């Protein structure tokens, strides 16, 4: 016992000797200051960001206070802003902008004409499969169906169940058809949303509130691959959830399961896996993540927004795919976009849960509002019943047979393009694409040069970073005769030119994209992104801008 208590006695004696000559007010002051300093140090060290990250941010923040540096940054930002705004001016130089309500309403013919002009501003022939993803299906027959159904349901709103019960019935049917496609059991449930981002937001909110009420977790964390969709970061910002990012294997680009397990804590409210992920189109080991969820009693969310309406039908289409749905017992929720490979118009997605107890926590309910008891299932209060109706109609029009047929053609085309790309010198394919996304990089030249070359040939691909890469999301439009071969031919011919001078750097707008990765102060990249978003709402200050009162 003496051995154990000796250190304590030494410390106690030392403290008593240090304070023996102090007055009471000095002892209180020193004690209070020590406690406050200890709390400050604890919070400084154990924040969400590492000490190194905060030190780096502080350094760049102070550097910006130096007049010469601030002047240089402001000058560069102004240059970027002018470049972005100039692009807007060039695209719309043949048109005028309407900035105030016309005195008299336009005629139908005038509005249709203006609509055609506005929709004609794009330089890309997306209807011929020249873009990555974006538009996943198009046919005159489906367009006619959508037009007819939307015209009947444009002013409906599921918020008013008593007035539009049919729209609510349609939504419920969409949810259950989707849940069945993902092998949901008798208790599977969910809601429709406006898109994949909202579906992910809703799942994060549901598990945050469930963990708070059922487990008492007040500082929620979610563990997810660094390749998970940025919507999870948005959810983290919106709902004050700490995002714990886990590295992926550099070869397979799948999440490191061991690292994921090590990242789990008492505050973990959910684990996330992608099936597939957006950057590389590869699928995380959902079965292994499901096992982790069961082991630690943590819900697993599978993000199938991008390829869910492919993975659900791939086995029947003759393309085996790892199980990534409710057949895995640890999977408690799935997000899947009907407006991607479900081929419905933009503005619809589905978030699913294994059982209602999770969906209950997705709801937002206000009980004491003077306007009455208010409850809404998703972010929006009022929702577009027309979007629900056309989604429902397209699902019914395709049916299981139609989706299997479309999936077979899309996956076949994807495999064909992947095989062609793997045979080309100077580039490589990331991992093993699970569905329709094929990402390529290069160890020999700046891959953005290939993106730039293809851009000049009319192809619009997605640019990735960390590391630099580009990807093509194959859609039904790419299955048209000759499209895949034309793409492979254009890539091959572009590579032949690029490899003549592989050391050359990319030029033009993509150079900015490449340089952005090398900027250590990410706040500058954030500010550039803000300027880009600003340009979406920019109207040139042109004397020709006027109101057209054409009748």
C-alpha positions, 0 to 999 in steps of 0.5 A, spaced: 500 500 500 505 504 501 508 503 494 501 505 491 500 511 495 507 514 495 506 518 489 500 521 491 503 523 498 509 526 494 504 530 489 499 532 495 505 534 499 508 538 493 501 542 492 500 544 499 507 546 500 506 551 493 500 554 496 502 554 504 504 562 503 498 563 498 492 567 501 485 564 499 483 569 493 490 567 490 488 559 491 481 560 488 484 564 482 490 559 481 485 553 481 480 557 477 485 559 471 488 552 471 481 549 470 479 553 465 486 552 461 485 545 462 478 545 459 481 550 453 487 545 452 482 539 452 478 542 447 484 545 442 487 538 442 480 534 441 477 537 436 474 534 430 480 537 426 487 535 427 492 540 431 496 540 424 489 542 420 488 547 424 495 550 425 495 550 417 488 554 417 491 559 422 497 560 418 494 561 411 489 565 415 494 570 417 498 570 411 492 573 407 493 579 412 499 581 409 497 586 404 501 583 398 498 576 399 491 579 400 492 583 393 495 577 389 489 573 392 484 578 390 487 579 383 486 572 382 479 571 384 477 577 380 480 574 374 476 567 375 470 571 376 471 575 370 472 569 366 466 565 369 462 571 367 465 572 360 463 565 359 455 566 361 456 572 356 458 568 350 453 563 351 447 568 351 450 573 347 445 572 341 439 573 347 436 578 351 435 577 359 428 578 362 429 582 369 422 584 370 415 582 369 412 584 363 407 589 363 402 584 359 403 576 359 407 573 353 403 568 348 404 561 349 407 561 342 412 566 344 414 562 351 415 556 347 420 560 342 424 563 348 424 556 351 427 553 345 432 558 345 434 557 352 434 550 352 439 551 345 444 554 349 448 548 350 454 546 346 453 538 348 449 533 344 447 529 350 441 526 346 446 522 342 450 520 348 456 525 348 455 526 356 457 522 362 451 520 366 446 527 366 440 524 362 439 517 363 434 515 358 430 518 352 424 516 347 419 520 344 414 514 347 416 515 354 416 523 353 409 523 351 407 519 357 410 523 362 407 529 358 400 526 359 401 524 366 404 531 368 399 535 365 394 531 369 398 532 376 402 538 375 398 542 381 397 536 386 401 536 393 401 530 397 402 535 403 394 535 403 392 527 403 385 529 404 385 533 397 390 528 393 389 521 396 391 518 389 398 522 389 399 519 396 397 512 394 402 513 388 408 515 392 406 509 397 406 504 391 413 507 388 416 506 395 414 499 395 415 497 388 422 499 390 423 496 396 421 489 393 426 490 388 431 491 393 428 485 397 425 488 403 421 484 407 414 485 410 416 491 414 420 495 409 418 502 408 421 509 406 419 515 402 420 519 396 425 525 395 427 530 390 433 526 389 439 522 391 442 528 396 435 529 400 435 521 400 442 521 404 440 527 408 434 523 410 437 517 412 442 521 416 437 525 420 433 518 421 439 515 424 442 521 428 435 522 431 434 514 433 441 514 436 439 520 440 433 517 443 434 510 443 442 510 445 443 517 448 448 519 443 449 527 443 455 527 439 453 523 433 459 520 428 458 517 422 463 512 419 464 512 411 469 511 405 472 517 403 469 516 396 462 516 399 458 521 396 459 529 398 451 529 400 454 525 406 458 531 408 452 536 406 448 532 412 454 532 416 454 540 416 446 540 416 445 536 422 452 537 426 454 530 425 461 528 425 464 525 419 469 520 420 472 518 413 476 512 412 481 510 406 480 506 400 484 501 397 488 504 392 488 498 387 481 496 388 478 503 391 474 499 396 473 502 403 478 499 408 474 494 412 479 494 418 480 502 418 472 502 418 472 498 424 477 502 428 474 508 426 467 506 430 466 509 437 461 509 442 458 515 438 457 512 431 450 512 429 451 509 422 456 506 417 456 507 410 457 503 404 457 505 396 454 500 391 457 503 387 461 510 389 460 516 384 468 517 383 470 510 380 464 506 380 466 500 384 462 497 390 464 497 397 464 490 400 457 491 403 457 484 406 463 486 410 460 492 412 453 489 414 457 484 419 460 490 422 453 493 423 451 487 426 457 486 431 457 493 434 449 494 433 450 500 428 445 501 422 448 500 415 446 505 410 447 503 403 448 508 398 445 506 391 443 512 388 447 512 382 447 504 380 441 501 384 436 501 379 442 497 375 444 492 381 437 490 382 436 487 375 443 485 373 443 478 376 436 477 371 440 480 366 446 475 366 451 479 370 452 477 377 453 482 382 455 482 390 449 482 394 448 489 397 441 490 399 436 488 405 438 481 404 444 483 408 441 483 415 446 489 417 443 493 412 438 498 415 437 503 409 438 504 402 438 510 398 436 509 390 435 514 385 429 513 380 431 519 376 437 515 374 437 508 371 430 508 373 429 513 367 424 517 371 424 525 370 429 529 374 426 530 381 425 523 384 429 518 389 427 513 394 430 512 401 428 505 404 428 503 411 428 495 414 423 497 418 418 503 420 422 505 427 427 508 423 423 512 418 419 515 424 425 519 426 426 521 419 419 525 420 419 532 422 413 534 427 411 540 430 406 539 435 405 546 438 404 551 432 398 555 432 397 553 425 396 546 428 399 540 428 404 539 423 408 533 420 412 532 414 416 526 412 422 529 408 425 536 407 420 539 403 413 541 406 409 542 399 412 537 394 410 536 387 405 531 386 407 531 378 414 528 380 411 523 384 406 521 378 410 521 373 415 517 377 410 512 378 408 512 371 415 510 368 416 505 373 409 501 371 411 503 363 418 499 364 416 494 368 421 488 371 422 486 364 423 493 361 428 494 366 432 487 365 432 489 358 435 496 359 440 493 364 443 488 360 444 493 354 447 498 359 452 493 362 454 490 356 456 497 353 459 498 359 463 492 359 465 493 352 468 500 353 471 498 359 475 492 355 477 497 350 480 502 354 484 497 358 487 495 351 489 502 350 497 505 352 498 510 357 491 510 361 489 505 366 482 503 369 481 504 376 479 498 380 473 493 377 467 497 375 461 494 378 456 497 374 456 503 369 461 508 371 468 507 368 474 511 371 481 512 368 487 515 370 494 516 367 501 515 370 504 518 363 501 524 362 496 529 365 489 526 364 486 532 364 489 533 357 485 527 355 478 530 358 480 537 354 481 533 348 475 529 348 471 536 350 473 539 343 470 533 340 464 534 343 464 529 349 463 531 356 466 527 362 466 528 369 473 530 372 475 527 379 481 529 384 485 526 389 488 523 384 486 526 378 482 522 373 476 522 369 470 518 368 464 516 364 457 514 366 454 510 361 447 511 360 442 508 355 443 513 350 450 510 350 447 503 347 445 506 341 449 504 335 456 506 334 456 511 340 461 506 344 465 505 338 466 513 336 467 514 344 473 509 344 476 511 337 476 518 339 479 516 346 484 512 342 486 518 337 486 523 342 491 519 346 496 518 340 497 525 339 497 526 347 503 521 348 507 525 342 508 530 348 506 526 354 510 532 359 505 537 356 501 540 361 493 541 360 491 548 358 485 552 359 479 551 364 481 544 366 488 547 368 484 551 373 481 544 375 488 541 376 491 547 380 486 547 385 488 540 387 495 543 389 492 549 393 494 547 400 489 553 402 482 549 401 478 556 403 481 559 396 478 553 392 471 554 396 471 561 394 472 559 387 467 554 387 462 560 390 464 564 384 462 559 380 455 558 383 454 565 383 455 565 375 449 561 375 445 567 377 449 572 373 445 576 368 450 581 364 449 588 364 447 589 357 443 595 354 440 590 350 436 586 356 429 588 355 422 585 356 419 582 350 411 584 350 410 579 344 403 576 344 
